[in-house]
Amino acid sequence: MLKLPFVLRGNRRCLSSALYLTGDKAREQFAVLVPYLDFHHKLGNLERLKQNIRLRKYPLDCDNLIQQWELYRDVERRKKEIEQYRVDLQKRIQQSSSKEEQQQLKSRAVLARDDLKMLKEQSYKVADAFIANSFLSIPNDLHERTPEEGAKCIYEKPVPPRAATSNRPSNVDPVQEQLEEFGPACLYMTGDAAWMDLRLPMYCSELFRRNKCILFCNPDFVRSFLVEAAMVSKESLFLVQEEDEPVDKVNLLHLCGGGSLLSFLGYFTKLSVFPSALPLRLVASGKRYHFESAQSNEVQVFGAHTTAQGAVELFDEMVQIYQQFYDQLPVGYRIVQVAAPDLRPTESMRVDIELFDGRTQRHVKVAELGYYTDFLSKRIAFIYHEGKVQRFPHVIAGTAMSSLELIKLLLCNGITMQDLPMLNTFENE
């Protein structure tokens, strides 16, 4: 049972990581997930890591990270040495025929046990500082298509000529007329805006379904460990206070909406699929909730492939479906390859869909599609097997449309339901 209203950002608790729990915390907190820690790939080439951080302009201290990595390895090495020493002592105790020697060896074994116990207690702080606070903050590798600086336009549809079809007086603002705002998080739509809000997501989802995507219905809620896995700020989400919730609980409940990437991740967490099930092409329509801003109806796509090359090809196929949708709108738009500094930490590559705003004479982002490599799969333990070898699928995901931003731009460009005949097909069906 949930207690409403939602806990606002100012009332949030400062808690440790829910994605990675050290042994001491796991005694009191339930570890839902153990992310795959790929030390060899992330820290095996420090020059590549430093270049990635530099191109992204990402706030990560590489020198401090390396120092923590060396300390972590040193502690783990010492633990293994003591454990091996205890094994050797046990063998010597069993082989010895002298009671005096056995007693001396047992005394050493007790000291080694106490040393190991003390070292483990100390290692929790080292592991928490290194893994939870530094290693899991390392961003994804950059794809070769990602520009180092400055976005790159890869496709543009010019603004089409359009005859005026509306009888609305020129001095009336259609956005203010049809979108009634009652605060930053409360908005009502009327007239054509309300019809667009209903039919645009339906049409967009149906278009993806016709292009071999499977329709999904995702939950509106997500746990903290998935928010951390996706490297999304918890401050951007509503926090739901559950009944009888312990004060020190770290895996809290957040409201994200079924039209978000987070809602997809819950389904794939700790999921093992057959290689024959890949590639995956999924689409979900649902709400998207933002802290201190109005909710929106959004269409979220998700794809997965066994290889990087296959995932990039799937990425390009999805972009083509995006184009099919936006080509039918009587507005100009462009597809932009996002530069490294503007990527999210989880993204290796991303394209944005930007519609032309006739009033401001500029392009405004309304959709996006990102390529995540196997970065997300390793963090949520989404796997498949090749024989006895465990593999991680390469993931693509993105928002195909966000109704609120799209409708605002359509109205600003003077577009009404009469200019969108493809939406009337739902009326006939």
C-alpha positions as CSV (number, residue, x, y, z in Angstrom):
1,M,0.0,0.0,0.0
2,L,1.3,3.4,-0.9
3,K,1.1,6.7,1.0
4,L,0.4,9.8,-1.1
5,P,1.4,12.5,-1.8
6,F,4.8,11.8,-3.2
7,V,7.8,12.9,-1.2
8,L,9.2,16.0,-2.8
9,R,12.9,16.5,-3.6
10,G,13.6,18.7,-0.7
11,N,12.5,16.0,1.7
12,R,14.7,13.2,0.3
13,R,17.1,11.1,2.3
14,C,20.8,10.9,1.6
15,L,21.4,7.1,1.2
16,S,24.2,4.9,-0.1
17,S,24.1,3.1,-3.4
18,A,21.3,0.6,-4.1
19,L,23.0,-0.8,-7.1
20,Y,26.1,-2.1,-5.4
21,L,26.0,-3.2,-1.8
22,T,29.1,-4.3,0.1
23,G,28.9,-7.3,2.4
24,D,28.3,-5.2,5.6
25,K,25.3,-3.5,4.1
26,A,24.0,-6.6,2.5
27,R,23.3,-8.0,6.0
28,E,20.5,-5.5,6.5
29,Q,19.6,-4.6,2.9
30,F,18.5,-7.0,0.2
31,A,20.8,-6.9,-2.8
32,V,18.4,-7.3,-5.7
33,L,21.2,-7.2,-8.3
34,V,24.9,-7.7,-8.6
35,P,26.2,-5.7,-11.6
36,Y,28.9,-7.2,-13.8
37,L,32.1,-5.4,-13.0
38,D,34.2,-5.4,-16.1
39,F,37.5,-4.1,-14.6
40,H,39.6,-5.4,-17.5
41,H,37.7,-3.5,-20.2
42,K,37.1,-0.3,-18.2
43,L,40.5,0.0,-16.6
44,G,42.7,-2.1,-19.0
45,N,43.4,0.9,-21.3
46,L,43.8,4.0,-19.2
47,E,44.6,6.2,-22.1
48,R,41.3,5.3,-23.8
49,L,39.5,6.0,-20.6
50,K,41.2,9.4,-20.2
51,Q,40.3,10.3,-23.8
52,N,36.7,9.3,-23.2
53,I,36.5,11.5,-20.1
54,R,38.1,14.4,-21.9
55,L,35.9,14.3,-25.0
56,R,32.8,14.0,-22.9
57,K,34.0,16.8,-20.6
58,Y,32.8,14.4,-17.9
59,P,33.4,15.2,-14.2
60,L,35.5,12.2,-13.2
61,D,38.9,12.4,-11.6
62,C,40.9,9.7,-13.4
63,D,43.9,10.0,-11.2
64,N,41.8,9.5,-8.0
65,L,40.1,6.6,-9.7
66,I,43.4,4.9,-10.5
67,Q,44.6,5.4,-6.9
68,Q,41.4,3.8,-5.6
69,W,41.7,1.0,-8.1
70,E,45.3,0.2,-7.0
71,L,44.2,0.3,-3.3
72,Y,41.3,-2.0,-4.0
73,R,43.5,-4.5,-5.9
74,D,46.0,-4.4,-3.0
75,V,43.4,-5.2,-0.4
76,E,41.9,-8.0,-2.5
77,R,45.4,-9.4,-3.1
78,R,46.1,-9.4,0.7
79,K,42.8,-11.1,1.4
80,K,43.7,-13.9,-1.1
81,E,47.2,-14.3,0.4
82,I,45.7,-14.7,3.9
83,E,43.1,-17.1,2.7
84,Q,45.8,-19.2,1.0
85,Y,47.9,-19.0,4.1
86,R,45.0,-20.4,6.2
87,V,44.6,-23.2,3.7
88,D,48.3,-24.0,3.9
89,L,48.1,-24.0,7.7
90,Q,45.2,-26.4,7.7
91,K,47.1,-28.8,5.5
92,R,50.1,-28.6,7.8
93,I,47.9,-29.2,10.9
94,Q,46.5,-32.4,9.3
95,Q,49.9,-33.6,8.2
96,S,51.7,-32.9,11.5
97,S,52.1,-35.7,14.0
98,S,53.4,-33.4,16.8
99,K,50.8,-32.1,19.2
100,E,53.1,-29.2,20.1
101,E,53.5,-28.2,16.4
102,Q,49.8,-28.6,15.8
103,Q,49.1,-26.2,18.7
104,Q,51.4,-23.6,17.3
105,L,49.9,-24.0,13.8
106,K,46.4,-23.6,15.3
107,S,47.4,-20.5,17.1
108,R,48.7,-19.1,13.8
109,A,45.5,-20.1,12.1
110,V,43.4,-18.2,14.7
111,L,45.5,-15.1,14.2
112,A,45.2,-15.4,10.4
113,R,41.4,-15.8,10.8
114,D,41.2,-12.6,12.9
115,D,43.4,-10.7,10.5
116,L,41.2,-11.8,7.6
117,K,38.1,-10.7,9.5
118,M,39.6,-7.3,10.2
119,L,40.8,-6.9,6.6
120,K,37.3,-7.8,5.3
121,E,35.7,-5.1,7.5
122,Q,38.2,-2.6,6.3
123,S,37.8,-3.7,2.6
124,Y,34.0,-2.8,2.7
125,K,34.9,0.9,2.9
126,V,37.5,0.6,0.2
127,A,35.1,-1.3,-2.1
128,D,32.3,1.2,-1.5
129,A,34.5,4.2,-2.2
130,F,36.0,2.6,-5.4
131,I,33.1,0.6,-6.9
132,A,29.9,2.4,-5.8
133,N,31.3,5.9,-6.0
134,S,33.9,5.8,-8.7
135,F,34.0,2.7,-10.9
136,L,30.2,2.6,-11.6
137,S,30.4,6.3,-12.6
138,I,32.7,5.5,-15.5
139,P,30.8,6.4,-18.7
140,N,30.2,4.2,-21.7
141,D,32.7,4.0,-24.6
142,L,32.2,6.5,-27.4
143,H,31.1,5.1,-30.8
144,E,33.1,6.1,-33.8
145,R,30.1,7.9,-35.3
146,T,29.9,10.3,-32.4
147,P,31.4,13.7,-33.2
148,E,34.0,15.0,-30.8
149,E,32.6,18.6,-30.9
150,G,29.5,20.0,-32.4
151,A,26.4,18.2,-33.5
152,K,26.2,16.9,-37.0
153,C,23.1,17.1,-39.1
154,I,22.7,13.7,-41.0
155,Y,19.2,14.4,-42.5
156,E,16.9,17.4,-42.9
157,K,13.4,17.8,-44.3
158,P,12.8,21.3,-45.4
159,V,9.8,23.3,-44.1
160,P,6.9,22.4,-46.5
161,P,4.7,25.1,-48.0
162,R,1.2,24.9,-46.4
163,A,-2.0,26.8,-47.0
164,A,-3.7,28.2,-44.0
165,T,-6.6,25.9,-43.0
166,S,-7.6,27.4,-39.7
167,N,-10.2,30.1,-39.2
168,R,-8.6,31.1,-35.9
169,P,-7.8,34.9,-35.6
170,S,-4.2,35.6,-36.1
171,N,-3.9,37.3,-32.8
172,V,-4.9,34.2,-30.9
173,D,-2.1,32.0,-29.5
174,P,-3.2,28.3,-30.1
175,V,-0.8,27.1,-27.4
176,Q,-2.3,29.4,-24.7
177,E,-5.8,28.7,-26.0
178,Q,-5.6,24.9,-25.9
179,L,-3.0,24.2,-23.2
180,E,-4.2,25.5,-19.8
181,E,-1.4,25.5,-17.3
182,F,-2.1,25.4,-13.5
183,G,1.5,25.4,-12.2
184,P,4.6,23.7,-13.5
185,A,3.4,20.1,-13.1
186,C,-0.3,20.6,-14.0
187,L,-1.6,21.1,-17.5
188,Y,-4.9,20.5,-19.3
189,M,-5.4,20.1,-23.0
190,T,-8.5,21.1,-25.0
191,G,-9.6,21.1,-28.6
192,D,-7.2,19.8,-31.2
193,A,-4.4,19.5,-28.6
194,A,-6.4,16.9,-26.6
195,W,-7.2,14.9,-29.8
196,M,-3.5,15.0,-30.8
197,D,-2.5,13.8,-27.3
198,L,-4.7,10.8,-27.7
199,R,-4.0,9.8,-31.3
200,L,-0.4,10.7,-31.9
201,P,1.0,8.0,-29.5
202,M,-1.5,5.5,-30.9
203,Y,-0.5,6.1,-34.5
204,C,3.2,6.1,-33.6
205,S,3.0,2.8,-31.7
206,E,1.0,1.3,-34.6
207,L,3.6,2.4,-37.1
208,F,6.4,0.6,-35.1
209,R,4.2,-2.5,-34.7
210,R,3.8,-2.6,-38.5
211,N,7.6,-2.5,-38.7
212,K,8.0,-5.7,-36.7
213,C,8.1,-4.2,-33.3
214,I,6.3,-6.0,-30.4
215,L,3.9,-3.8,-28.3
216,F,4.8,-3.7,-24.6
217,C,2.9,-2.4,-21.6
218,N,5.4,-1.3,-18.9
219,P,4.9,-0.4,-15.2
220,D,4.9,3.2,-14.0
221,F,7.2,2.6,-11.0
222,V,10.8,1.7,-10.7
223,R,13.3,0.9,-7.9
224,S,16.4,2.9,-7.0
225,F,18.8,0.3,-8.1
226,L,17.5,0.6,-11.7
227,V,17.7,4.4,-11.5
228,E,21.3,4.1,-10.6
229,A,21.9,1.4,-13.3
230,A,20.6,3.8,-15.9
231,M,22.7,6.7,-14.3
232,V,19.5,8.8,-14.1
233,S,19.4,11.5,-11.4
234,K,17.0,10.5,-8.6
235,E,16.3,14.2,-8.2
236,S,14.5,14.2,-11.6
237,L,11.9,11.6,-10.4
238,F,9.1,11.5,-7.8
239,L,9.8,9.5,-4.7
240,V,6.9,7.3,-3.4
241,Q,6.8,6.7,0.3
242,E,5.7,3.2,1.1
243,E,3.9,2.1,4.2
244,D,6.1,0.9,7.1
245,E,9.2,1.8,5.1
246,P,12.5,1.5,7.2
247,V,14.4,4.8,7.6
248,D,17.6,3.3,6.3
249,K,16.1,1.6,3.2
250,V,18.2,2.2,0.1
251,N,16.1,0.6,-2.6
252,L,13.3,3.1,-2.8
253,L,10.3,3.4,-5.1
254,H,10.1,6.1,-7.8
255,L,7.5,7.2,-10.3
256,C,8.8,7.3,-13.8
257,G,5.9,6.3,-16.1
258,G,5.5,3.4,-18.5
259,G,6.8,5.5,-21.4
260,S,10.4,5.7,-20.1
261,L,13.5,3.6,-20.5
262,L,13.5,2.9,-16.8
263,S,10.2,1.0,-17.1
264,F,11.7,-1.3,-19.7
265,L,14.8,-2.0,-17.6
266,G,12.8,-3.7,-14.9
267,Y,11.6,-6.4,-17.3
268,F,15.2,-7.2,-18.5
269,T,16.9,-7.1,-15.1
270,K,18.5,-10.5,-14.3
271,L,16.9,-11.9,-17.5
272,S,18.5,-14.7,-19.5
273,V,17.3,-15.1,-23.0
274,F,18.0,-17.7,-25.7
275,P,20.2,-16.3,-28.6
276,S,17.4,-17.2,-30.9
277,A,15.2,-14.6,-29.2
278,L,17.5,-11.8,-30.4
279,P,17.3,-9.3,-32.0
280,L,14.5,-7.8,-29.9
281,R,12.3,-4.9,-31.3
282,L,9.9,-3.5,-28.7
283,V,7.8,-0.4,-28.4
284,A,5.7,0.9,-25.4
285,S,3.3,3.8,-25.1
286,G,2.7,5.3,-21.7
287,K,3.1,8.3,-19.4
288,R,6.4,10.0,-18.6
289,Y,6.5,11.8,-15.2
290,H,9.0,14.5,-14.6
291,F,9.7,16.2,-11.3
292,E,8.4,19.8,-11.3
293,S,7.2,19.6,-14.9
294,A,4.1,18.4,-16.6
295,Q,3.6,14.7,-17.5
296,S,3.6,13.6,-21.1
297,N,2.4,10.7,-23.2
298,E,5.5,9.2,-24.8
299,V,6.4,6.3,-27.1
300,Q,9.5,4.4,-26.0
301,V,11.4,1.9,-28.2
302,F,13.8,-0.7,-27.0
303,G,16.0,-3.1,-29.0
304,A,18.7,-5.7,-28.3
305,H,21.2,-7.6,-30.4
306,T,23.9,-10.2,-29.9
307,T,26.6,-8.1,-31.6
308,A,27.7,-4.5,-31.8
309,Q,27.5,-4.5,-35.6
310,G,24.0,-6.0,-35.4
311,A,22.9,-3.4,-32.8
312,V,24.1,-0.6,-35.0
313,E,22.2,-2.0,-38.0
314,L,19.1,-2.2,-35.7
315,F,19.7,1.4,-34.7
316,D,19.7,2.5,-38.3
317,E,16.5,0.5,-38.9
318,M,14.8,2.3,-36.0
319,V,16.0,5.7,-37.3
320,Q,14.3,4.9,-40.6
321,I,11.0,4.2,-38.8
322,Y,11.4,7.5,-37.0
323,Q,11.7,9.2,-40.4
324,Q,8.5,7.4,-41.6
325,F,6.6,9.0,-38.7
326,Y,8.0,12.5,-38.9
327,D,7.9,12.6,-42.7
328,Q,4.1,12.5,-42.4
329,L,3.9,15.6,-40.3
330,P,3.6,18.9,-42.3
331,V,6.6,20.4,-40.6
332,G,10.3,20.6,-41.3
333,Y,12.7,18.6,-39.1
334,R,16.2,17.3,-39.0
335,I,18.1,14.4,-37.5
336,V,21.2,15.3,-35.6
337,Q,24.1,13.2,-34.5
338,V,24.8,14.4,-31.0
339,A,28.4,15.3,-30.0
340,A,30.3,13.6,-27.2
341,P,29.9,16.4,-24.6
342,D,26.1,16.2,-24.9
343,L,25.7,12.5,-24.5
344,R,24.4,10.9,-21.3
345,P,27.0,8.8,-19.5
346,T,25.3,5.5,-20.5
347,E,25.1,6.4,-24.2
348,S,27.7,5.5,-26.8
349,M,25.9,7.3,-29.6
350,R,22.7,9.2,-30.0
351,V,20.6,11.0,-32.6
352,D,18.0,13.7,-31.8
353,I,14.9,14.5,-33.8
354,E,14.5,18.3,-34.0
355,L,11.4,20.0,-35.4
356,F,11.4,23.4,-36.9
357,D,9.6,26.1,-34.9
358,G,8.2,28.7,-37.3
359,R,7.8,31.3,-34.6
360,T,11.3,31.2,-33.1
361,Q,12.9,30.1,-36.4
362,R,14.9,27.4,-34.6
363,H,14.8,23.6,-34.2
364,V,13.5,22.1,-31.0
365,K,14.2,18.5,-29.9
366,V,11.2,16.2,-29.7
367,A,12.6,12.7,-29.9
368,E,15.8,10.7,-29.6
369,L,17.4,7.3,-30.1
370,G,20.5,6.1,-28.3
371,Y,23.0,3.2,-28.6
372,Y,24.2,1.8,-25.3
373,T,26.5,-1.1,-26.4
374,D,26.5,-3.8,-23.7
375,F,26.9,-1.1,-21.0
376,L,23.3,-1.3,-19.6
377,S,23.1,-5.1,-20.0
378,K,26.2,-5.5,-17.7
379,R,24.7,-3.2,-15.1
380,I,21.3,-5.0,-15.0
381,A,22.6,-8.5,-15.6
382,F,20.7,-8.9,-18.9
383,I,22.4,-12.0,-20.6
384,Y,22.3,-14.7,-23.1
385,H,24.5,-17.8,-23.5
386,E,26.7,-19.1,-26.3
387,G,27.3,-22.6,-25.1
388,K,28.5,-22.2,-21.5
389,V,29.8,-18.7,-22.1
390,Q,27.7,-15.8,-20.7
391,R,27.2,-12.8,-23.1
392,F,25.6,-9.4,-22.7
393,P,23.3,-8.1,-25.5
394,H,23.9,-4.7,-27.1
395,V,21.0,-2.3,-26.4
396,I,19.4,0.5,-28.3
397,A,16.6,2.6,-26.8
398,G,14.9,6.0,-27.2
399,T,11.9,8.2,-27.1
400,A,10.2,8.1,-30.5
401,M,7.8,10.9,-29.6
402,S,6.8,13.1,-26.6
403,S,3.3,14.3,-27.1
404,L,3.6,17.5,-25.0
405,E,6.6,19.0,-26.8
406,L,5.4,17.7,-30.2
407,I,1.9,19.2,-29.8
408,K,3.3,22.6,-28.7
409,L,5.4,22.8,-31.8
410,L,2.5,21.6,-34.1
411,L,0.3,24.3,-32.6
412,C,3.0,26.9,-32.9
413,N,3.3,26.1,-36.6
414,G,-0.5,26.6,-37.0
415,I,-1.2,22.8,-37.5
416,T,-4.6,21.5,-36.6
417,M,-6.2,18.0,-36.7
418,Q,-7.3,18.8,-40.3
419,D,-3.6,18.8,-41.3
420,L,-3.0,15.3,-39.9
421,P,-5.3,13.1,-41.9
422,M,-3.4,9.9,-40.9
423,L,-4.7,10.3,-37.3
424,N,-8.3,10.1,-38.5
425,T,-7.8,6.4,-39.4
426,F,-8.3,5.5,-35.7
427,E,-11.7,7.1,-35.9
428,N,-12.7,4.9,-38.8
429,E,-11.3,1.8,-37.1
